[in-house]
Amino acid sequence: MNKSHTGATAWTAASSPAPNSILNLDRLLEERYSCRSFDHQRTISPHYLELLLNAAAKAPSACNLQPYHFEVVTGKSLARVERLRNFYGASALIIGAFDAQNPGYVSAQGQEFRLFDLGLALMAVALKATELGLGSCFIGSLPIKELKATLKLTTEPIIALALGYPAADAAPSENHELRRTGAELYTLHD
Ligand SMILES: Cc1cc2nc3c(=O)[nH]c(=O)nc-3n(C[C@H](O)[C@H](O)[C@H](O)COP(=O)(O)O)c2cc1C
């Protein structure tokens, strides 16, 4: 762990423990919530972005086709897309997108699995973000056409994961507490 010239703690070495690295999976799942207020001034280091994308790269996918591409948006590009919608002051977006060249696995019964694959990869990113002390929020309501034009994308954006350090007023919404449990959640077929 190093102290940067600004006095902020910078995690530089790949082996450095992340702020929440002592959290087990239960705690990470517990700590994650949709953060809708980020500290816009605090940027995410390139090293952290790499760690987040490494988490996505480890996710399973049907037939291991990994039928997605991630458009990582920071800095001036982020300022441009912020004119299109509110990203809650995030410092980075990881946009999960599909590539026409790779439709992913489609079963003999016609089931398409690429949305599922993308969700798994981005959930890994969301949990890694929690481990790194970052907040995250999935954003499905995207202005697709405008986003493609602004970023000159050749891929098809599906969903964004907004990322950043939670602002002082960040808190889970009431929705966060509404969880299905027991028979409402599952049926056991013994
Ligand atoms: C596929 C998907 C799309 C979502 N789209 C949005 C969105 O456009 N805007 C938003 O503020 N939250 C969005 N969310 C966040 C959900 O509202 C949130 O996950 C849900 O209310 C549960 O709250 P929690 O994440 O705090 O547990 C989305 C979540 C998912 C999984």
The ligand as an ORCA input file, in Angstrom:
! r2SCAN-3c Opt
* xyz 0 1
  C     -30.792     -5.906    -15.196
  C     -30.882     -4.757    -14.218
  C     -31.222     -3.488    -14.676
  C     -31.267     -2.411    -13.784
  N     -31.512     -1.153    -14.265
  C     -31.483     -0.114    -13.415
  C     -31.627      1.222    -13.910
  O     -31.799      1.462    -15.110
  N     -31.556      2.247    -13.035
  C     -31.341      2.034    -11.685
  O     -31.267      3.013    -10.928
  N     -31.205      0.776    -11.184
  C     -31.270     -0.296    -12.013
  N     -31.084     -1.565    -11.531
  C     -30.919     -1.793    -10.093
  C     -32.161     -2.464     -9.475
  O     -33.193     -1.514     -9.368
  C     -31.768     -3.025     -8.099
  O     -30.804     -4.031     -8.282
  C     -32.950     -3.617     -7.343
  O     -33.905     -2.617     -7.045
  C     -32.512     -4.257     -6.019
  O     -31.807     -3.317     -5.224
  P     -30.289     -3.564     -4.786
  O     -29.445     -3.706     -6.021
  O     -29.924     -2.353     -3.961
  O     -30.262     -4.838     -3.986
  C     -31.029     -2.633    -12.400
  C     -30.680     -3.917    -11.959
  C     -30.597     -4.962    -12.848
  C     -30.171     -6.325    -12.340
*
